[in-house]
Protein backbone atom coordinates (compact mmCIF):
# COMPACT_ATOMS: atom_id res chain seq x y z
CA UNK A 1 0.00 0.00 0.00
CA UNK A 2 1.49 3.33 -1.07
CA UNK A 3 1.09 6.86 0.29
CA UNK A 4 -2.00 7.62 -1.82
CA UNK A 5 -3.72 4.44 -0.62
CA UNK A 6 -2.98 5.23 3.00
CA UNK A 7 -4.58 8.65 2.61
CA UNK A 8 -7.63 7.66 0.55
CA UNK A 9 -10.05 4.78 0.88
CA UNK A 10 -8.27 3.12 3.81
CA UNK A 11 -10.39 2.60 6.92
CA UNK A 12 -7.99 1.37 9.64
CA UNK A 13 -9.04 -0.50 12.74
CA UNK A 14 -9.46 1.77 15.76
CA UNK A 15 -9.43 0.53 19.35
CA UNK A 16 -10.45 2.68 22.30
CA UNK A 17 -8.10 2.39 25.27
CA UNK A 18 -10.25 2.18 28.40
CA UNK A 19 -8.97 5.05 30.55
CA UNK A 20 -11.37 7.13 32.62
CA UNK A 21 -11.12 10.92 32.13
CA UNK A 22 -9.15 10.44 28.91
CA UNK A 23 -9.48 10.04 25.14
CA UNK A 24 -6.95 7.47 23.89
CA UNK A 25 -7.31 5.54 20.64
CA UNK A 26 -5.04 2.93 19.10
CA UNK A 27 -4.81 2.35 15.34
CA UNK A 28 -2.78 -0.89 15.47
CA UNK A 29 -1.99 -1.21 11.74
CA UNK A 30 -2.45 2.27 10.27
CA UNK A 31 1.17 2.56 9.08
CA UNK A 32 2.23 -1.06 8.84
CA UNK A 33 2.31 -1.13 5.00
CA UNK A 34 5.38 1.14 4.96
CA UNK A 35 6.65 0.75 8.52
CA UNK A 36 9.79 -1.25 7.65
CA UNK A 37 10.71 1.22 4.89
CA UNK A 38 10.29 4.20 7.22
CA UNK A 39 12.16 2.50 10.06
CA UNK A 40 15.19 1.84 7.85
CA UNK A 41 15.20 5.39 6.48
CA UNK A 42 14.77 7.12 9.83
CA UNK A 43 17.28 4.90 11.63
CA UNK A 44 19.89 6.13 9.15
CA UNK A 45 18.79 9.73 8.57
CA UNK A 46 17.85 11.04 12.02
CA UNK A 47 20.60 12.83 13.95
CA UNK A 48 20.32 10.73 17.09
CA UNK A 49 21.66 12.13 20.37
CA UNK A 50 21.78 11.00 23.96
CA UNK A 51 20.42 13.93 25.92
CA UNK A 52 21.21 14.71 29.54
CA UNK A 53 18.07 14.79 31.69
CA UNK A 54 17.55 16.49 35.03
CA UNK A 55 15.02 14.63 37.19
CA UNK A 56 14.40 15.26 40.88
CA UNK A 57 17.55 17.37 41.01
CA UNK A 58 19.80 14.72 39.46
CA UNK A 59 21.35 14.94 35.96
CA UNK A 60 21.81 11.71 34.00
CA UNK A 61 22.00 10.30 30.50
CA UNK A 62 18.62 9.60 28.95
CA UNK A 63 18.03 5.81 28.63
CA UNK A 64 17.41 6.12 24.86
CA UNK A 65 18.51 8.27 21.92
CA UNK A 66 16.38 11.21 20.75
CA UNK A 67 16.07 14.02 18.21
CA UNK A 68 13.67 16.94 17.63
CA UNK A 69 12.32 17.91 14.18
CA UNK A 70 9.77 20.46 13.08
CA UNK A 71 8.92 23.91 11.79
CA UNK A 72 11.55 26.61 12.45
CA UNK A 73 9.56 28.16 15.34
CA UNK A 74 8.69 24.85 17.04
CA UNK A 75 10.90 25.21 20.12
CA UNK A 76 10.33 22.75 22.95
CA UNK A 77 11.78 21.72 26.28
CA UNK A 78 11.42 19.05 28.96
CA UNK A 79 13.47 17.78 31.93
CA UNK A 80 15.84 20.76 31.64
CA UNK A 81 16.46 20.10 27.91
CA UNK A 82 15.93 22.93 25.41
CA UNK A 83 15.33 21.64 21.89
CA UNK A 84 15.85 23.54 18.63
CA UNK A 85 14.14 21.85 15.67
CA UNK A 86 16.04 20.11 12.93
CA UNK A 87 14.58 20.55 9.43
CA UNK A 88 11.89 18.04 8.48
CA UNK A 89 12.95 14.77 6.85
CA UNK A 90 10.83 13.35 4.03
CA UNK A 91 9.72 10.19 5.93
CA UNK A 92 8.66 12.31 8.93
CA UNK A 93 6.54 14.50 6.64
CA UNK A 94 4.99 11.47 4.94
CA UNK A 95 3.93 10.02 8.28
CA UNK A 96 2.73 13.44 9.45
CA UNK A 97 0.46 13.75 6.40
CA UNK A 98 -1.17 10.39 7.13
CA UNK A 99 -1.80 10.91 10.84
CA UNK A 100 -3.16 14.43 10.25
CA UNK A 101 -5.59 13.02 7.67
CA UNK A 102 -6.83 10.30 10.02
CA UNK A 103 -6.89 12.32 13.24
CA UNK A 104 -8.11 15.69 12.00
CA UNK A 105 -5.29 17.31 14.01
CA UNK A 106 -2.40 19.51 12.86
CA UNK A 107 1.21 19.05 13.96
CA UNK A 108 4.31 21.23 13.60
CA UNK A 109 6.94 19.07 15.31
CA UNK A 110 7.95 15.56 16.31
CA UNK A 111 10.12 14.05 19.04
CA UNK A 112 11.88 10.93 17.78
CA UNK A 113 13.10 8.32 20.29
CA UNK A 114 15.26 5.30 19.50
CA UNK A 115 15.00 2.33 21.86
CA UNK A 116 18.15 0.34 21.05
CA UNK A 117 17.26 -2.69 23.18
CA UNK A 118 14.92 -3.78 25.93
CA UNK A 119 17.13 -1.89 28.39
CA UNK A 120 16.20 1.47 26.82
CA UNK A 121 13.11 2.96 28.40
CA UNK A 122 10.94 6.01 29.11
CA UNK A 123 10.12 6.94 32.70
CA UNK A 124 6.78 8.01 34.14
CA UNK A 125 5.65 11.37 32.76
CA UNK A 126 2.81 13.33 31.16
CA UNK A 127 3.20 15.44 28.04
CA UNK A 128 1.90 18.53 29.81
CA UNK A 129 4.48 21.25 29.08
CA UNK A 130 2.91 24.73 28.75
CA UNK A 131 3.82 25.07 25.07
CA UNK A 132 1.55 22.10 24.27
CA UNK A 133 -1.61 23.83 25.51
CA UNK A 134 -4.33 22.69 27.92
CA UNK A 135 -5.60 19.66 25.97
CA UNK A 136 -2.81 18.56 23.63
CA UNK A 137 -3.40 15.98 20.91
CA UNK A 138 -0.29 13.78 20.97
CA UNK A 139 0.14 11.32 18.10
CA UNK A 140 2.56 8.50 19.01
CA UNK A 141 3.82 6.33 16.13
CA UNK A 142 5.66 3.03 16.70
CA UNK A 143 8.07 1.51 14.16
CA UNK A 144 10.05 -1.66 14.77
CA UNK A 145 9.84 -3.85 17.86
CA UNK A 146 6.62 -3.94 19.85
CA UNK A 147 6.86 -2.38 23.32
CA UNK A 148 4.34 -1.99 26.13
CA UNK A 149 3.16 1.36 27.44
CA UNK A 150 1.98 1.50 31.04
CA UNK A 151 -0.51 4.03 32.42
CA UNK A 152 -1.19 5.31 35.93
CA UNK A 153 -3.80 7.82 37.04
CA UNK A 154 -2.51 11.08 38.50
CA UNK A 155 -5.01 11.05 41.39
CA UNK A 156 -6.16 7.46 41.88
CA UNK A 157 -3.09 5.54 43.02
CA UNK A 158 -4.29 2.06 42.10
CA UNK A 159 -5.73 2.91 38.67
CA UNK A 160 -3.26 1.45 36.16
CA UNK A 161 -3.41 -0.04 32.67
CA UNK A 162 -1.08 -1.20 29.91
CA UNK A 163 -1.21 -1.02 26.11
CA UNK A 164 0.90 -2.93 23.59
CA UNK A 165 2.20 -0.74 20.75
CA UNK A 166 2.89 -2.87 17.64
CA UNK A 167 4.97 -2.01 14.60
CA UNK A 168 3.14 0.46 12.37
CA UNK A 169 0.67 1.60 15.02
CA UNK A 170 -0.62 5.05 15.93
CA UNK A 171 -1.63 5.89 19.50
CA UNK A 172 -3.67 9.10 19.65
CA UNK A 173 -3.97 10.84 23.05
CA UNK A 174 -6.39 13.78 23.31
CA UNK A 175 -8.66 15.80 25.63
CA UNK A 176 -7.55 15.64 29.30
CA UNK A 177 -5.38 12.53 28.95
CA UNK A 178 -2.13 14.30 29.88
CA UNK A 179 -3.73 16.05 32.85
CA UNK A 180 -5.25 12.89 34.31
CA UNK A 181 -2.75 10.15 33.40
CA UNK A 182 0.97 9.48 33.26
CA UNK A 183 2.59 6.91 30.97
CA UNK A 184 5.92 5.12 30.63
CA UNK A 185 7.71 2.50 28.52
CA UNK A 186 9.51 0.22 31.01
CA UNK A 187 12.61 -1.88 30.46
CA UNK A 188 12.12 -5.50 29.47
CA UNK A 189 14.31 -8.53 30.08
CA UNK A 190 15.83 -10.58 27.28
CA UNK A 191 16.43 -9.76 23.65
CA UNK A 192 14.40 -6.96 22.05
CA UNK A 193 14.97 -5.47 18.60
CA UNK A 194 15.18 -1.72 18.05
CA UNK A 195 12.11 0.51 18.13
CA UNK A 196 11.61 4.05 16.84
CA UNK A 197 8.86 6.09 18.48
CA UNK A 198 7.68 9.35 16.90
CA UNK A 199 5.50 11.64 19.01
CA UNK A 200 3.97 14.37 16.87
CA UNK A 201 2.96 17.58 18.66
CA UNK A 202 1.66 21.09 18.06
CA UNK A 203 3.77 23.50 20.07
CA UNK A 204 4.08 27.24 20.53
CA UNK A 205 1.89 30.19 19.46
CA UNK A 206 0.77 28.44 16.26
CA UNK A 207 -1.57 26.28 18.43
CA UNK A 208 -4.16 29.06 18.09
N, C-alpha and C positions, 0 to 999 in steps of 0.2 A: 504494500500500500504506500503510495507516494504522498507528497505534501498536499496536493490538490484533493486526494481522496480523504485525507485526515480532516480537511477543513469542510468538505461538502459531502453530504449523504452518509456520514458515519455517525451512528448513534451508539456511543460506548455505554457499557454497563456502568451503573452508578450505585454505590452502596452508601447508606447513611451510617456514620459511626455514632453509636448510642452514647452521647455525652449530654447530660443535663446542662442547660444554660449555655449551649454552644451550637454552632452550625458547622459540622465537619462532614465532608463527603469524599469518598474514595472512588476514583475511576481506575480500576486495577489494570486495565490493558489499553488505555487511551493512546499511549505512545509506543507500544511494544513493537509495531511494524518497523520502526526505524531506530529502536533503542540501542542496538548493538553498534550501528553506524555512528550514532551520536556519541556513544560512550567512547569509542575509539578516537574520534576526532577531538573531543573535549579533553580526554586524558592527555593528548599530545599538545593541544593548542593553548590550554589555560595556563596562566603564569602562577602556578601553585606556590604558596608560601606557608610556613608554619608561624602563625602569629603568636605573640606573647599576651596572655590573658591575665587580668587582675581580678581575682575573685576573693571576697571576704578578706581583703587586705593583702593577699598573697599573689605574687606574679609568677607565672609558669608558662611552659610551652603548651599550646593547644593540642589536644590529643587527636589531631587530624590536620590535613592541609586545606587551605581556603584561598579564595580570591573573590574580588568584588568587581562587577561589570555593570554598566548602565549608561544612561544619558549623562552629559557633562556636569549637570547640576545635581546629580543624585548622590549627595554626600551622606554618609551613614556612620554610626558608631555604636559599639557595644563592648562591655567588659573592658573599658579603658582603651579600646582600639578605635582609631579614627581612619575611616576608609575613603580613599579617593577612587572614583570609578575608572577602570580600564575601559577602552572602547569595545563596543559590542563585537562579538564573534558571530559569524554566520549561523552556526548550529544553535547558539543561544537565541538568536532572533527567530529562527524557524520554530523552535519550541515555544517561544513567547507568542508567536502568531496563533498557534494551535490552542494554547491554554486560554488566551484572551477570547478566542472565538467560542470556546465551550463554556467558559465561566461568565462571560459578559463583563469581566473586570479589565482594567488597564494597568499595565506595569511599566515602570521606568528603570528597573534595576533588578539584579539577581546576585545572591550570595551563593557561590559554588563551594561545596565541601567534598573532599576526597577522603573516604575511609579506606585506608590501605590494607587493613586486615580486621579481624574481629576484635583486636585490641584498641582500635581507634573508636572513638565514642563522642557523644554530645551529652553534656550534663543537663540537669533540670533547669528549665528556663521558660519564659514566655516571651514572645515577640511583641513587646509592649513599649518599645522606645517611642518618645514623643513624636519623632519625625514620621512615624507610621500612622498617626491619627488614632482616634478613639476606638474604631471598629475596623482594624485592618483586614484586608482579604489577602492571606498568604497562600501562594500556590507552591506546593512542595513536590518536585519531580524526582523520581528515583530511577537511576540507570545502573545496571550491573547487579551485584549480589543483593538478595533480599535481606533486609534488616527489620527489626521490630521496634516500633515506637511505643513508649509507655506514656501514660497520662496520669496525672494526679490533680485533684481539685484543689483550688487555692484555699478554700474555706473548710471543706469537709475532709478531714484527715484520711478517712478510710475509703474514700471514693477514688478508685483507680481502675484503669482499663489498659489494654494493649491493642495495637493494630499492626499487622504485617504489611510491609511496603514492598511489593514485588517489582521486578524489573519492568520499566515502561509505565509505571503508575503515576497518577496525579492525586495528591491529597490536597483538598481545598478547605482552608480554615477561614471562617468568616464570622460576622456578628461579634458577640462578646466572648468568643473562644479564648482569646489571649488574656482577657481580664479574669476569666473564671478558672482556667486550667493552665497547668504547666505540662511540658512534654520533654522527653529525653530519648536518646538512642544509646542503650547501655552496651558495654563490652560483652562479647560472647566468647566462650571457650572453643578451642579447636580451630580447624582451618576455615577461613572465610575469604572468598574472593573480594576484589575491590568493588567499591560502590561510589558512584558520584551522586550527590544530592544537590539539586538546584532549587533554591527558595526565591521565587519571584515576589517582588514587593513594589509598592508605590510609595516613594518617600519624598519629603520636602514640600515646598509650597505648591507644586503642581498637583497635589492631592485634590485641591479645590477645583 
